[in-house]
Amino acid sequence: MDGMNYKVEFDEGSNEHEIWYNTNGDIIRMESEMNATQLPTAVASTLRSKYADYSIDSIEKIESAGNTTYKVEIEEGFFTEKTVVFDAKGNVVSEMND
């Protein structure tokens, strides 16, 4: 329980899922691990063009307040890691060096 919200975690195969509910039982946020083949075409295209030298470490689909974003952790070699968040149209929402 997070304040007045509830969080449920479960695994489906090798993918982890987290779902947050409010006290009325409404879903307010969902996070799901996914693989690169499940990314929308626009997100995959931006990844290939902007981050061609990076490999994908992990991907999460995040649904909250009617919006869907994709958090992608990427790495280049052993020392350069980034977390990039994309909207469903493939636009970069945020980028952070880890």
N, C-alpha and C positions, 0 to 999 in steps of 0.2 A: 504494500500500500504506500503510495506516494502522496502525502497530504490527504486529500479527499478523493484521490484516484486510485485505481487498482491496476496492477500490471501482471499480465500472465505471460510466462515464457514457455515455449515448447519447441521441440525439434520435429522436423518433417524430413526424414532421410538424413542427409548431412547438412541441411539448412536450418538455422535457428530463426525463430520468430518471436517477436514481442508485441503484445497488444495492450494498450492502456484503455481503461474504461472509467467513466465518471460514476458517481453514486447512483445515477438513473439506469446504469447498464449500457449507456451509449458508448460506442467506440470513438475515442478522441484521437488516437494515434496508433499506427501500425508500422513496424519495422520488420522486414524480411530479407534474409540473405538470399542472394541469387547468383547465377553464373553469367558470364559475358554473353552467352548465346541468347539470354532472355532480355537483354537490354533493348530498348526501343532503337530503331535504326538511326534516328537522329543523334542519340547519345553515343552510340557505337561509332558513328561517322566522325563526330567531334573528337572522341578519344583517339581515333586513328590519325586524324590530321594534326591535332595540337600536341598530342603526347605520344608520338610514334616511337620514341626511344624508351618509353616506360613499359613495364609489364604490370598487369593487374594483380594486386594482392587480395583484395576483397571488394564485394559490391553489396550495398544494402539499398533496398527500395523503401522509401519512407513516405507514408501517406498521413497527412495531418491537415485539418481545416480545409478539406476539399482540394488540397494541392498534393502533387506527387513529385518527389525529387529522388535522385539517385546519388548516393554517397559512394564514391569510388576511391579506394586507397591504391595508389600506384607507387612503383619504385623503379629507380634507374640505378643499377649496380647495387653496391652494398650500403652506400651512405646517403643516397638521395631518395627521400620519401615525401609524398604529397597526399593530401586528402582533397579531392575535388568534388564539389556538389553540382549536379546538373539538373535543370528542369526537364520536363518531358519532351521539350522541343530541341534539346541538345545544347542549350545555352549554359555557359558556366555561371553558376550563382555565386560560388565562393571557391577559393583555392587557398590552401594553407600548407606551408612546409612543415613536415613533422620532424 
